[in-house]
Amino acid sequence: MQTTIDPVMPLSELMLALTMALDMTEGQPPEHCIRCCWIGMHIGEEIGLTEQQLYDLFFTLLLKDAGCSSNAARICELYLADDLTFKRNYKTVGTSLSSAINFVVKNAGAGQSWMTRISTTIDILKNGTNYAQELIETRCTRGAEVARELRFSEDVAQGVHSLDEHWDGSGKPEQLKHEQIPLYSRIALLAQVADVFQFEHDLSTALDEVKSRSGKWFDPRLVDAFVSVSQQLAFCQGLNANDICQRVMNLAPAQVSISVNDEYFDCIVTAFGKIVDSKSPYTAGHSERVAVYTDLIAEELGIEENERKWLKRAALLHDLGKLGISNTILDKPDKLNDEEWEAVKTHSALTEQILLQISPFQSLAKIAGAHHEKLDGTGYPKRLSGDEISLMTRIITTADIFDAITAERPYRGAIPIPKTLQIMEENLHTAIDERCFNALKIAIHKLPSHYLSSEVA
């Protein structure tokens, strides 16, 4: 297992990999945030930003969607729609009223009965402005908080917060206008729209779309800069290149190559664990609790402190792939159908796929990605069994199951700890490792009081 951090690992490598998770929660194709960074950084260079400004712009672009998981459940509640599809389609809505109405009609209550769709559509047409204000404010506020938790400057935090402000004052959440809007926000929104349309269609279509919004959504000076960089061969070749991630890293200011020490690494991992848990009210605090339980179980099993530190990090990110699962499934109060269950089962593989992009997580990616495997071979995603499942994975699995049972779920209330332990004991040797379970029974008596909402046996 990896037990040290490469002292020269650039911050950009870590953040670029984790943006894959942000792409998923927005329903965007892979590397959307990275392509936005490519577009935005070229605009920044074109208008002559300083090295420090480019540094802040770089992370504003990568973190523009950091708060997007926080409004997913509310979108499903208000629009009765799949949040991932809703968010993906919303990014293509034009500036006209007819475009907005068409979006509502197509997306409100999608998949529901006609009566439900009609009533939902009427509600949205009546209250849509207030709903949009609420959803954007939630996302922008949380995104700015994440930027601060990650120790970026207040300029980055404000850049993320004001992503949806428009040049003419028609945006949200504060209806800022012209130079009131942070420069990084103005660049990030333009880059976002440009990427959505160029990826879906082509660069020419993106240029037409951006130019049509000049003076409305976008700062005309930035539109001119985008038009200029779009004529550069290197920009066009890199935009959809297979090695776009490396190209963006090469484009990053020298400051971005600052090293990530142990303490800062933990800060970043914790922040992304919170992003995952923000997606559903039923997962609030889940990753943090699983990490605490994991650490206590590992300690009882005599695992060395430095290994425990890395295992705790894997536990914090074990559900990263859930950002790619719709809240219509995650928060469903009824039994999942076969299609929904298959969608849920993809989250473990998605977690592994993302973590494999981070060099210090090469070994831990498989540990975190296997937390739903079962000793009897009936788990997922690879149907591993017996000795194919490492002790480290078994520890996270035990912690995850314990929290899943003791926490409230859409279809039931929280289950007391004594009953939870009884349920878990019935699954020894099939889903749960006996050594880990015995360690858990000892460990729960060491938990801080705020973790013990149920009576300890």
ChimeraX attribute file (.defattr): number of C-alpha atoms within 10 A of each C-alpha:
attribute: neighborCount
match mode: 1-to-1
recipient: residues
	/A:1	13
	/A:2	15
	/A:3	15
	/A:4	12
	/A:5	15
	/A:6	14
	/A:7	11
	/A:8	11
	/A:9	17
	/A:10	17
	/A:11	19
	/A:12	24
	/A:13	18
	/A:14	19
	/A:15	16
	/A:16	23
	/A:17	20
	/A:18	21
	/A:19	22
	/A:20	27
	/A:21	27
	/A:22	29
	/A:23	21
	/A:24	24
	/A:25	28
	/A:26	25
	/A:27	22
	/A:28	20
	/A:29	14
	/A:30	14
	/A:31	20
	/A:32	23
	/A:33	26
	/A:34	28
	/A:35	27
	/A:36	27
	/A:37	32
	/A:38	27
	/A:39	27
	/A:40	28
	/A:41	25
	/A:42	21
	/A:43	25
	/A:44	21
	/A:45	15
	/A:46	15
	/A:47	14
	/A:48	11
	/A:49	14
	/A:50	12
	/A:51	14
	/A:52	12
	/A:53	17
	/A:54	24
	/A:55	18
	/A:56	22
	/A:57	28
	/A:58	28
	/A:59	24
	/A:60	30
	/A:61	29
	/A:62	25
	/A:63	27
	/A:64	32
	/A:65	24
	/A:66	29
	/A:67	28
	/A:68	25
	/A:69	27
	/A:70	26
	/A:71	22
	/A:72	27
	/A:73	23
	/A:74	19
	/A:75	22
	/A:76	20
	/A:77	16
	/A:78	16
	/A:79	22
	/A:80	22
	/A:81	23
	/A:82	24
	/A:83	26
	/A:84	23
	/A:85	15
	/A:86	23
	/A:87	18
	/A:88	17
	/A:89	17
	/A:90	15
	/A:91	15
	/A:92	16
	/A:93	17
	/A:94	14
	/A:95	13
	/A:96	8
	/A:97	10
	/A:98	11
	/A:99	12
	/A:100	16
	/A:101	16
	/A:102	11
	/A:103	17
	/A:104	22
	/A:105	17
	/A:106	13
	/A:107	22
	/A:108	27
	/A:109	24
	/A:110	19
	/A:111	12
	/A:112	13
	/A:113	9
	/A:114	11
	/A:115	10
	/A:116	15
	/A:117	21
	/A:118	15
	/A:119	13
	/A:120	22
	/A:121	22
	/A:122	15
	/A:123	14
	/A:124	20
	/A:125	15
	/A:126	11
	/A:127	11
	/A:128	18
	/A:129	10
	/A:130	10
	/A:131	16
	/A:132	15
	/A:133	14
	/A:134	16
	/A:135	19
	/A:136	22
	/A:137	20
	/A:138	19
	/A:139	24
	/A:140	29
	/A:141	20
	/A:142	24
	/A:143	28
	/A:144	27
	/A:145	20
	/A:146	22
	/A:147	27
	/A:148	17
	/A:149	15
	/A:150	19
	/A:151	14
	/A:152	15
	/A:153	14
	/A:154	14
	/A:155	20
	/A:156	26
	/A:157	29
	/A:158	23
	/A:159	31
	/A:160	34
	/A:161	31
	/A:162	31
	/A:163	30
	/A:164	25
	/A:165	25
	/A:166	26
	/A:167	23
	/A:168	16
	/A:169	16
	/A:170	15
	/A:171	19
	/A:172	20
	/A:173	21
	/A:174	16
	/A:175	16
	/A:176	19
	/A:177	18
	/A:178	18
	/A:179	10
	/A:180	12
	/A:181	22
	/A:182	20
	/A:183	20
	/A:184	27
	/A:185	26
	/A:186	24
	/A:187	27
	/A:188	30
	/A:189	24
	/A:190	25
	/A:191	27
	/A:192	21
	/A:193	18
	/A:194	25
	/A:195	25
	/A:196	22
	/A:197	20
	/A:198	17
	/A:199	16
	/A:200	12
	/A:201	11
	/A:202	13
	/A:203	18
	/A:204	13
	/A:205	15
	/A:206	20
	/A:207	18
	/A:208	13
	/A:209	18
	/A:210	23
	/A:211	18
	/A:212	15
	/A:213	18
	/A:214	18
	/A:215	15
	/A:216	18
	/A:217	24
	/A:218	22
	/A:219	22
	/A:220	16
	/A:221	11
	/A:222	22
	/A:223	20
	/A:224	17
	/A:225	16
	/A:226	25
	/A:227	15
	/A:228	13
	/A:229	17
	/A:230	19
	/A:231	10
	/A:232	10
	/A:233	9
	/A:234	10
	/A:235	14
	/A:236	14
	/A:237	10
	/A:238	17
	/A:239	23
	/A:240	15
	/A:241	12
	/A:242	9
	/A:243	10
	/A:244	17
	/A:245	20
	/A:246	14
	/A:247	16
	/A:248	22
	/A:249	21
	/A:250	11
	/A:251	16
	/A:252	21
	/A:253	19
	/A:254	14
	/A:255	15
	/A:256	18
	/A:257	15
	/A:258	13
	/A:259	17
	/A:260	19
	/A:261	16
	/A:262	13
	/A:263	8
	/A:264	14
	/A:265	17
	/A:266	17
	/A:267	15
	/A:268	21
	/A:269	20
	/A:270	19
	/A:271	21
	/A:272	23
	/A:273	24
	/A:274	22
	/A:275	26
	/A:276	28
	/A:277	25
	/A:278	23
	/A:279	26
	/A:280	21
	/A:281	17
	/A:282	17
	/A:283	19
	/A:284	16
	/A:285	16
	/A:286	22
	/A:287	28
	/A:288	19
	/A:289	18
	/A:290	27
	/A:291	26
	/A:292	20
	/A:293	27
	/A:294	31
	/A:295	26
	/A:296	24
	/A:297	27
	/A:298	26
	/A:299	15
	/A:300	16
	/A:301	16
	/A:302	10
	/A:303	15
	/A:304	10
	/A:305	13
	/A:306	12
	/A:307	17
	/A:308	21
	/A:309	18
	/A:310	20
	/A:311	26
	/A:312	25
	/A:313	25
	/A:314	31
	/A:315	34
	/A:316	29
	/A:317	29
	/A:318	32
	/A:319	24
	/A:320	33
	/A:321	26
	/A:322	25
	/A:323	29
	/A:324	25
	/A:325	22
	/A:326	26
	/A:327	23
	/A:328	19
	/A:329	18
	/A:330	22
	/A:331	19
	/A:332	14
	/A:333	12
	/A:334	10
	/A:335	10
	/A:336	14
	/A:337	9
	/A:338	9
	/A:339	9
	/A:340	16
	/A:341	13
	/A:342	13
	/A:343	16
	/A:344	18
	/A:345	17
	/A:346	17
	/A:347	23
	/A:348	25
	/A:349	21
	/A:350	23
	/A:351	25
	/A:352	25
	/A:353	18
	/A:354	20
	/A:355	29
	/A:356	18
	/A:357	17
	/A:358	18
	/A:359	16
	/A:360	19
	/A:361	22
	/A:362	15
	/A:363	16
	/A:364	24
	/A:365	24
	/A:366	21
	/A:367	25
	/A:368	29
	/A:369	30
	/A:370	28
	/A:371	27
	/A:372	26
	/A:373	26
	/A:374	25
	/A:375	21
	/A:376	14
	/A:377	16
	/A:378	15
	/A:379	18
	/A:380	19
	/A:381	18
	/A:382	15
	/A:383	16
	/A:384	18
	/A:385	17
	/A:386	14
	/A:387	8
	/A:388	12
	/A:389	19
	/A:390	14
	/A:391	16
	/A:392	23
	/A:393	23
	/A:394	27
	/A:395	29
	/A:396	30
	/A:397	27
	/A:398	27
	/A:399	26
	/A:400	23
	/A:401	18
	/A:402	22
	/A:403	22
	/A:404	18
	/A:405	20
	/A:406	20
	/A:407	21
	/A:408	15
	/A:409	18
	/A:410	13
	/A:411	10
	/A:412	11
	/A:413	11
	/A:414	15
	/A:415	19
	/A:416	17
	/A:417	22
	/A:418	13
	/A:419	16
	/A:420	19
	/A:421	20
	/A:422	10
	/A:423	13
	/A:424	18
	/A:425	16
	/A:426	11
	/A:427	14
	/A:428	15
	/A:429	14
	/A:430	17
	/A:431	23
	/A:432	23
	/A:433	21
	/A:434	17
	/A:435	17
	/A:436	23
	/A:437	21
	/A:438	14
	/A:439	18
	/A:440	24
	/A:441	16
	/A:442	13
	/A:443	19
	/A:444	17
	/A:445	12
	/A:446	11
	/A:447	13
	/A:448	9
	/A:449	8
	/A:450	7
	/A:451	11
	/A:452	14
	/A:453	13
	/A:454	16
	/A:455	9
	/A:456	13
	/A:457	12
